[in-house]
Amino acid sequence: MIRVVVKILAHKEKLVELMSLLSRLESESRKEQGCVSYTLYQRPGEQERVFIFEEWASKEHLERHEATAHFTEIAPQLGNLTQETIIEKF
């Protein structure tokens, strides 16, 4: 099993657009084979801090996820909507 934690600090003025893309990514990712869990989280009172908690059955499943059409379409757009993104894989 591989766990991925993505910590995002969003531009406040672009938060709605960011959350729309991330919600789409979450919905599509949950349908993938090997996705154990995929959750978006925003801290109450700190809506610009967004977390993605993912669990994949194996490294191979995560690699397949990162090659999907929805991931390769959405991921490049995120940089313009965020101030900072930290990705940790365990």
BELGIDA-V679711 format. One record per residue. RES is the residue in one small letter. SS is DSSP state (H for helix, E for strand, L for the rest). PSI is psi as a letter, one per 40 degrees, with the letter a starting at -180 (none if undefined). Layout:
RES_SS_PSI, RES_SS_PSI
This chain:
m_L_i, i_E_h, r_E_h, v_E_h, v_E_h, v_E_h, k_E_h, i_E_h, l_E_h, a_E_i, h_L_h, k_H_d, e_H_e, k_H_e, l_H_d, v_H_d, e_H_d, l_H_d, m_H_d, s_H_d, l_H_d, l_H_d, s_H_d, r_H_d, l_H_d, e_H_d, s_H_d, e_H_d, s_H_d, r_H_d, k_L_e, e_L_i, q_L_h, g_L_e, c_E_h, v_E_d, s_E_i, y_E_h, t_E_h, l_E_i, y_E_h, q_E_h, r_E_h, p_L_h, g_L_e, e_E_f, q_E_d, e_E_e, r_E_h, v_E_h, f_E_i, i_E_h, f_E_h, e_E_i, e_E_h, w_E_i, a_L_d, s_L_i, k_H_d, e_H_d, h_H_d, l_H_d, e_H_d, r_H_d, h_H_d, e_H_e, a_L_e, t_L_i, a_H_d, h_H_d, f_H_d, t_H_d, e_H_d, i_H_d, a_H_d, p_H_d, q_H_d, l_H_d, g_L_d, n_L_e, l_L_e, t_E_i, q_E_d, e_E_i, t_E_h, i_E_h, i_E_h, e_E_h, k_E_h, f_L_none
